Amino acid sequence: MHFFYKRRPLNILIVKTSSMGDVVHALPVLADIRKNIRGVRIDWLVEEPFADIVRHTPLVDETIICNVRKWRRSIFSKQTREEIQALKKRLQEKKYDLVIDLQGLIKSAAVGKLAKSPIAGYDRASIKEPVASWMYDKTYPVSKKLSAVERCRQLTAQALGYVLPDTAPVFDFLFSSEKVENKQAIFFVNTSRKTKLWPENYWIELGRLLTDEGWKVFFAWASPEEKERVEKIKNAIGQDAFVLARMKIGELMKFTATCELVVGVDTGMTHLGSAMGLPTVGIFRDYPIELVPLMGEGKKCALGGVDACPEVKEVYDAVKEVLS
């Protein structure tokens, strides 16, 4: 028996706020919970920029927004205080049986505790920020050697008292992946850390190889610096390369779903494309692939790793592999 009472329907809050990749990696816990617990209600607390990811799965009953990043910039302002109080009131009205903090940070634990419900998370040896474990009512050990997806699944299974199924992670999205008639690829060339970037001339060479075969290549961006970079690459590839308008994540998900191919660096949209079941090639430069592998039902190939820089031919061959 766990430290909370198992009444029906069980009312759960998942806390996984940021970043985009973190939210994507946590999504399979939803299918696990619903497979093992009947009549469960699941809400998800997430940072506003990433809320569309959660909204596009039918497995969440309600997506609840927080703006911790914004609040930290103006912590003493009246607006921040009012927004935090409004969130606190909303969470406490829900009367959750259990809050599960999958983020493992002080800020996520603090936001989760606003619900005034029992809260579970990683133990001190398993968590990103050990101080956060002191804020939980119950903690569980989860190996740091597991992938981000499996860490989330293991923690949730322990917290809710079921045996984790020996099955591949399940992602479920509301829209179907309807392709356009012409061959269409999307390149995610930008990311939050410069150490993750793949050289621009490599992207240009890969783009030319694909456009020579009749592909149309599209680029996404989220900042002026990113737009400048993709414009430069697009112009060098030629007339069959295109820069998209700036899109919110939900809009970009819908466009990506129309593509036959995703190629990207280790960034949230690359992982999301793979989770959506699209043929995906991931290029890793500074992080162990085994800790953040590409997941999803489609064909996928991850190249590189720490201090690696895959050659264009390797990536091109991987494209052929995932399209075969």
Disulfide bonds with the S-S distance in Angstrom:
none
